[in-house]
């Protein structure tokens, strides 16, 4: 290879920012040396022996140069940011790989390979950009009752690839093209020498199950609506014990169980606290004591953005300030409450607040890869046309998605979790999972603690980095924090 590694050429200078951004993300994961130029600035005197080009026409390169040419689709064109720019359905497939955007090359198939030349109509640049930026969420005006873009409205759900990190699949395909020319390049392990990473996270919505009136209402609801009288009386007994202080509240004691379990499996977690939770204030002495205890166990504390903070800059700034005052330290990361999100405004608000990473982006109503990727990356603002100064660490699995919205039984949920862990391992990514402390109250959610224990055992049996989100980002080959 030449001193500059792989040379990237592209022709569409009007969308230079979008195209260069996408190549940057792909190569950050491949961890390969590259240089990027426009067609107009390319000189055949450049010494690279492997060139990747992207455009409507194949560039002229010396005969000894090995060339991968990706024919561009019409995505980066006059219809950009309009309904017409959305991909048609059904999507074409290449060996079962969904191709979101197809190029305009006159080829007999999606891929044509000869000795020194690969030509393809698989537009991995437009397709990856579409997923990474959540482009469709800007164009498609569909929201649920919480103002969230639902999984069922996404192309990934409709085309059946939501549980596949399709951008990572494009990256692997791209690597196969590169490697087929035997350039002698080697990919590195990304996670402090481990094969992949696992981040256990917990959103703290409530600290306690029991207060004076809600348990009585809960008892009535269980008795008369669900007719689970035996369970209701057991809950009521726990209520009497908790308010009589002969038993610690089950939502609060969940922290002891989590710390004990995660310590046993060599894990650390990230806990996201609200400035004002459903039943706690971050400024109270009890909450501060809990946060300090979690920090003493080498966990991370982040901000759980309040219900309306996803599109309110002033509110989010105030919440961040209150949590920082309680911690006596800077808050680095965030997850939005209820996974409420507006693309790209929420990223902008978080960036403006000085947050360094977000880990909100999974769909509430279905687990999987909302951004099509299981690696950290910097998002791109499609409306302002710029890379945002924040990192997205995509969430993969939330307990409420599996057992609430999707209404899976424990065995079904475990099979989904196991498959997603294996998928992330295959792509050398980060498996981010969210379990609320309220999930570990056995009377409400029987079996979930055992399932969580099984998940920890499964990841502990693998070559995985098991750390906080912040520490995991710190091992990323591009300086993130």
VENKA-V288486 format. One record per residue. OMEGA is omega in whole degrees, 0 to 359 (none if undefined). NEAR is the number of other C-alpha atoms within 8 Angstrom. Layout:
# VENKA-V288486
{{OMEGA:NEAR} {OMEGA:NEAR}}
This chain:
# VENKA-V288486
{{175:10} {183:8} {185:6} {180:10} {181:12} {177:15} {177:13} {176:12} {175:13} {187:12} {189:10} {185:8} {178:7} {180:4} {182:8} {182:8} {182:8} {183:11} {180:10} {177:9} {184:10} {176:11} {179:9} {179:8} {182:10} {183:9} {174:11} {179:10} {174:8} {181:9} {179:9} {178:11} {179:8} {172:10} {183:9} {180:8} {170:10} {175:11} {187:9} {181:5} {181:6} {174:9} {181:5} {178:7} {177:4} {191:6} {181:7} {178:13} {175:10} {182:13} {171:13} {180:12} {182:13} {180:13} {180:12} {180:11} {176:6} {180:9} {176:6} {179:4} {179:6} {186:6} {182:5} {181:6} {174:11} {190:11} {168:11} {181:13} {178:13} {177:15} {183:17} {171:15} {178:13} {186:8} {178:10} {183:9} {185:6} {183:4} {181:10} {181:9} {173:7} {179:8} {182:8} {182:6} {180:10} {184:7} {175:7} {178:5} {358:4} {180:5} {171:10} {179:7} {171:8} {185:8} {180:4} {177:5} {178:8} {179:10} {185:13} {177:9} {179:12} {179:10} {185:14} {179:10} {179:10} {182:4} {178:9} {179:5} {181:6} {183:9} {179:10} {184:10} {171:7} {189:6} {184:4} {187:9} {168:10} {173:12} {183:11} {171:14} {175:16} {184:12} {182:16} {181:10} {178:9} {182:12} {179:12} {179:13} {179:11} {183:10} {185:12} {184:13} {189:12} {184:10} {184:12} {181:9} {174:10} {186:10} {186:9} {184:7} {177:6} {182:7} {176:9} {185:8} {177:5} {179:6} {178:8} {174:11} {186:11} {177:12} {184:11} {177:6} {186:9} {175:9} {182:6} {179:9} {183:11} {181:9} {172:9} {179:7} {181:11} {180:13} {174:9} {176:9} {193:14} {177:12} {176:12} {176:11} {175:10} {180:10} {179:11} {177:8} {178:8} {178:8} {178:9} {177:8} {180:10} {185:10} {181:10} {177:6} {177:8} {182:7} {180:8} {179:6} {179:7} {176:5} {183:7} {169:5} {191:9} {194:12} {180:12} {178:7} {179:6} {184:11} {178:12} {184:15} {177:16} {177:12} {175:16} {181:15} {183:13} {174:12} {182:13} {178:13} {180:9} {175:11} {184:10} {174:10} {193:9} {166:10} {189:8} {185:6} {184:6} {179:8} {178:11} {177:9} {178:8} {179:8} {179:12} {181:9} {181:9} {182:12} {190:11} {179:7} {183:7} {178:7} {176:7} {190:8} {181:8} {178:6} {182:8} {180:11} {177:9} {176:9} {181:10} {176:11} {177:8} {178:9} {180:10} {178:8} {183:10} {181:12} {175:9} {176:7} {172:7} {178:7} {177:8} {181:8} {185:10} {178:11} {181:14} {180:11} {177:9} {179:12} {177:9} {181:8} {179:8} {182:8} {180:9} {180:8} {185:9} {175:12} {181:9} {182:7} {176:9} {183:8} {169:10} {185:14} {169:14} {180:14} {180:12} {182:14} {175:14} {173:15} {175:15} {179:9} {181:12} {181:6} {180:8} {172:10} {182:10} {181:14} {181:11} {182:8} {180:6} {180:6} {178:11} {180:12} {178:8} {180:8} {179:10} {177:9} {178:8} {179:11} {179:10} {179:7} {178:8} {173:7} {179:12} {173:12} {176:12} {181:13} {171:15} {185:14} {184:15} {188:13} {184:9} {185:8} {185:11} {178:15} {182:10} {185:9} {181:12} {180:6} {182:9} {177:15} {179:9} {180:8} {178:13} {180:12} {181:8} {179:11} {178:15} {177:11} {180:9} {181:9} {189:10} {182:6} {179:6} {173:6} {186:11} {189:10} {185:12} {161:14} {182:14} {179:14} {181:9} {185:6} {177:12} {189:11} {171:11} {181:10} {354:10} {189:11} {183:8} {175:11} {180:11} {181:9} {179:13} {178:13} {181:12} {180:8} {179:10} {176:7} {185:13} {177:11} {173:11} {175:16} {179:11} {202:11} {156:12} {175:15} {177:13} {188:13} {178:9} {178:11} {176:14} {190:13} {183:15} {180:13} {178:12} {187:14} {177:12} {176:15} {172:9} {177:10} {174:8} {180:11} {180:11} {179:12} {185:11} {180:9} {179:5} {176:5} {182:9} {173:9} {182:9} {182:12} {178:7} {179:13} {173:13} {174:12} {194:16} {172:17} {181:14} {186:13} {170:13} {180:12} {182:11} {177:8} {183:15} {191:14} {176:12} {184:9} {182:10} {174:9} {178:8} {171:10} {184:7} {182:10} {177:7} {179:8} {179:11} {180:10} {177:8} {180:8} {182:10} {180:9} {180:8} {175:12} {180:10} {179:8} {179:9} {177:13} {180:12} {183:7} {174:10} {185:11} {180:11} {176:14} {180:13} {182:13} {182:11} {173:12} {178:11} {177:11} {179:13} {180:10} {187:12} {172:12} {191:11} {181:10} {178:8} {187:6} {183:9} {174:8} {184:8} {177:11} {178:10} {178:7} {179:10} {177:8} {178:9} {178:8} {178:11} {178:10} {181:9} {180:8} {178:11} {179:10} {184:6} {179:6} {187:9} {168:11} {182:12} {187:11} {178:13} {178:14} {182:11} {180:9} {178:8} {176:13} {180:10} {177:9} {182:9} {187:10} {172:7} {180:5} {188:6} {188:7} {none:5}}
